[in-house]
């Protein structure tokens, strides 16, 4: 069994057996590497990274090959946690990359709520060595912490061999490693595998509960538009032309949208707003600009709820 493991790795990257000495390492079985569910998860993570870092013009193609030097992780951390670490943008040498990863992972682990005593499935050495299992565990944890509304392929598992090299030889054990939870155990705040999200569930409840959430979102909108001297009384009507929606996004994200970016045609304003939301990593692919223009309550609430959750998470992570 042990021989087959190392023979497999020789096909791509030779394994330094001495590097295993005194520690345990998990190696994904070749059959699991061909699992379509694993491929879907990798594609979803790559898509998430590229959507998130689109404003920085950063594009990744592989979770195995493109995260080892710390550049992408640094930008993701800055994007989601508003953390700006004093690090060189591009680390060219291996030692510089390791030093950069040490700083980034230390801060990331804090943001993910991991303590020194917590079982952590990644470390600097594994990430720098392009360990697929560790890299996926880290990215999945980041999605759950920073963008819990994003749905990853559920119930993805891989067969691994836990290898330990000691003075008395090699010990190995086949295990099942869970990468993503079963959809039935996913958070209530997430969209389910069937495509039902919290807002759609909310609208099925009693009218008074729906109105309570509407009032909370309306308060959130007015609170953030107050510095502009604006107030919204009817969300569906007043957001339908896209202007207030664009101003709200600008206020929440701290950027100014120049006047020439606004259009006389509501559909163009709303389309721009949805594009900005997409750039921010708020994937609302099931919403069409015409839905907002047509004053569709469900679509309007989905957009505001996504902004509310993102803003609330940022406030919790960066208390004033």
LINKA-V719769 format. One record per residue. N is the residue number from 1. SS is DSSP state (hx for helix, st for strand, lp for the rest). PHI is phi in degrees with one decimal (none if undefined). OMEGA is omega in whole degrees, -180 to 180 (none if undefined). Layout:
# LINKA-V719769
N SS PHI OMEGA
N SS PHI OMEGA
This chain:
# LINKA-V719769
1 lp none -177
2 hx -64.6 -179
3 hx -61.4 -178
4 hx -63.8 179
5 hx -61.8 -176
6 hx -72.4 175
7 hx -63.1 180
8 hx -63.6 -178
9 hx -67.0 -180
10 hx -64.3 180
11 lp -65.0 -176
12 lp -116.1 -174
13 lp -148.4 -176
14 lp -56.6 -180
15 lp -94.5 174
16 lp -86.4 -175
17 hx -60.3 -180
18 hx -64.0 180
19 hx -68.5 178
20 hx -82.0 -170
21 st -54.1 176
22 lp 76.6 179
23 lp -138.3 178
24 st -101.0 178
25 st -135.7 179
26 st -107.4 -178
27 st -119.4 180
28 st -69.7 178
29 lp -64.2 -180
30 hx -53.0 -180
31 hx -63.2 -180
32 hx -69.3 178
33 hx -63.9 179
34 lp -95.9 -178
35 lp -66.9 179
36 hx -57.7 179
37 hx -65.8 176
38 hx -65.8 178
39 hx -61.3 179
40 hx -63.6 179
41 hx -65.5 179
42 hx -61.3 179
43 hx -64.0 180
44 hx -64.2 180
45 hx -69.4 177
46 hx -63.2 179
47 hx -62.5 179
48 hx -62.2 179
49 hx -61.8 -177
50 hx -66.7 177
51 hx -66.3 -178
52 hx -66.5 -174
53 lp -99.3 178
54 hx -56.0 179
55 hx -61.3 178
56 hx -88.5 179
57 lp 59.0 176
58 lp -102.9 -179
59 lp -127.5 175
60 lp -111.3 179
61 lp -117.6 -175
62 lp -148.5 177
63 lp -71.2 179
64 lp -74.5 -168
65 lp -98.9 -167
66 lp -109.2 -177
67 lp -116.2 -171
68 lp -68.5 -174
69 lp -93.1 176
70 lp 92.8 -176
71 hx -61.5 -177
72 hx -66.3 180
73 hx -62.2 178
74 hx -61.7 -180
75 hx -69.3 177
76 hx -63.5 179
77 hx -62.5 179
78 hx -63.4 -177
79 hx -66.9 -173
80 hx -88.5 -175
81 hx -109.7 -179
82 lp 54.2 178
83 lp -101.3 179
84 lp -119.3 -178
85 lp -85.0 180
86 lp -81.1 -178
87 lp -130.2 176
88 lp -65.6 -176
89 lp -63.9 -179
90 lp -121.8 177
91 lp -97.1 -173
92 lp -89.0 -177
93 lp -89.8 -180
94 hx -61.5 -179
95 hx -65.5 179
96 hx -67.7 178
97 hx -64.5 -180
98 hx -65.3 178
99 hx -61.6 179
100 hx -65.2 179
101 hx -62.3 179
102 hx -58.9 180
103 hx -67.2 -177
104 hx -65.5 -178
105 hx -68.1 176
106 hx -61.6 180
107 hx -71.5 179
108 hx -62.4 -180
109 hx -61.3 176
110 hx -65.0 -178
111 hx -67.2 179
112 lp -86.1 177
113 lp 76.8 -179
114 lp -93.6 178
115 lp -99.5 -180
116 lp -59.7 -178
117 lp -88.1 -178
118 lp -75.1 176
119 lp -71.6 -177
120 lp -109.2 -173
121 lp -94.0 178
122 lp -146.7 173
123 lp -156.2 -176
124 hx -59.7 -177
125 hx -62.0 -178
126 hx -66.5 -180
127 hx -64.7 -179
128 hx -66.5 178
129 lp -84.8 177
130 lp 62.4 178
131 lp -71.5 -175
132 hx -62.4 -177
133 hx -61.8 -179
134 hx -64.9 -179
135 hx -64.4 179
136 hx -65.6 178
137 hx -56.9 -180
138 hx -64.1 -178
139 hx -65.2 178
140 hx -62.7 178
141 hx -63.0 179
142 hx -67.4 178
143 hx -60.4 -179
144 hx -62.6 -177
145 hx -83.1 -172
146 hx -97.5 -178
147 lp -145.0 -174
148 lp -64.7 179
149 lp -75.4 178
150 lp -76.8 -178
151 lp -98.7 174
152 lp -95.6 177
153 lp -52.5 -175
154 lp -80.5 170
155 lp 56.2 177
156 lp -89.9 -179
157 st -131.3 176
158 st -134.8 174
159 st -87.6 180
160 st -126.5 172
161 st -112.5 176
162 st -82.9 -174
163 st -110.1 176
164 st -132.8 -180
165 st -105.8 179
166 st -126.5 -179
167 lp -64.1 -177
168 lp -93.2 178
169 st 120.3 -176
170 st -103.7 173
171 st -113.6 180
172 st -141.5 -180
173 st -147.7 178
174 st -81.7 -179
175 st -135.2 173
176 st -104.4 -179
177 st -105.4 180
178 st -89.4 -180
179 lp -98.5 175
180 lp -134.3 -177
181 lp -73.3 171
182 lp -64.5 -178
183 hx -58.5 -179
184 hx -72.7 180
185 hx -106.6 -180
186 lp -67.6 -178
187 lp -62.4 179
188 lp -64.1 -178
189 lp -81.5 -178
190 lp -95.4 174
191 lp -73.2 -178
192 lp -77.4 -180
193 lp -62.9 179
194 lp -85.5 177
195 lp 90.6 179
196 lp -89.7 -179
197 lp -108.7 -175
198 hx -56.7 -178
199 hx -67.6 179
200 hx -64.9 176
201 hx -67.0 -180
202 hx -60.0 -175
203 lp -68.6 176
204 lp -89.3 -177
205 lp -86.2 180
206 lp -62.8 -176
207 hx -59.3 -178
208 hx -66.1 178
209 hx -71.1 177
210 hx -63.9 -179
211 hx -64.8 178
212 hx -62.5 179
213 hx -67.7 178
214 hx -59.6 180
215 hx -64.5 179
216 hx -64.1 179
217 hx -68.4 178
218 hx -64.3 177
219 hx -62.4 178
220 hx -59.6 180
221 hx -62.9 -176
222 hx -66.6 179
223 hx -61.7 -177
224 hx -90.1 176
225 hx -100.7 -175
226 hx -59.6 -179
227 hx -66.4 178
228 hx -94.5 -179
229 lp 73.1 -179
230 lp -111.4 177
231 lp -143.2 -180
232 lp -108.0 177
233 lp -109.5 -180
234 lp -124.5 -174
235 hx -61.0 -176
236 hx -59.8 -176
237 hx -73.3 -172
238 hx -77.7 176
239 lp -95.0 -173
240 lp -66.1 -179
241 lp -88.6 175
242 lp 84.1 -175
243 hx -66.6 -179
244 hx -65.1 178
245 hx -62.4 178
246 hx -63.9 179
247 hx -63.9 179
248 hx -64.2 179
249 hx -60.8 179
250 hx -61.3 179
251 hx -65.9 -177
252 hx -70.0 -175
253 hx -95.7 176
254 lp 74.8 176
255 lp -131.7 -178
256 lp -100.6 177
257 lp -99.7 -177
258 lp -61.8 -175
259 hx -59.9 -177
260 hx -69.2 177
261 hx -80.9 179
262 lp -82.9 -178
263 lp -124.0 175
264 lp -75.8 -180
265 lp -90.0 -178
266 hx -54.1 -176
267 hx -60.7 180
268 hx -72.3 177
269 hx -64.0 -179
270 hx -66.1 178
271 hx -61.0 177
272 hx -64.1 179
273 hx -61.1 180
274 hx -67.5 177
275 hx -66.3 177
276 hx -63.5 178
277 hx -61.5 178
278 hx -64.5 178
279 hx -63.9 180
280 lp -79.4 -180
281 lp 91.3 177
282 lp -91.9 -174
283 lp -82.1 180
284 lp -119.2 -173
285 lp -65.1 -178
286 lp -88.6 179
287 lp -110.6 178
288 lp -101.3 179
289 hx -51.6 -179
290 hx -63.9 179
291 hx -62.1 179
292 hx -68.2 -180
293 hx -60.7 -180
294 lp -81.0 178
295 lp 62.0 176
296 lp -74.6 -175
297 hx -59.5 -178
298 hx -61.0 -179
299 hx -64.3 180
300 hx -62.1 180
301 hx -64.9 180
302 hx -62.4 180
303 hx -64.9 -179
304 hx -66.6 180
305 hx -65.8 178
306 hx -63.4 177
307 hx -65.9 180
308 hx -61.3 -178
309 hx -64.1 -179
310 hx -64.5 -179
311 hx -66.8 -180
312 hx -63.9 180
313 hx -65.2 179
314 hx -64.6 180
315 hx -65.7 180
316 hx -70.5 -178
317 hx -81.3 -178
318 lp -126.5 -180
319 lp -64.4 -180
320 lp -74.2 none
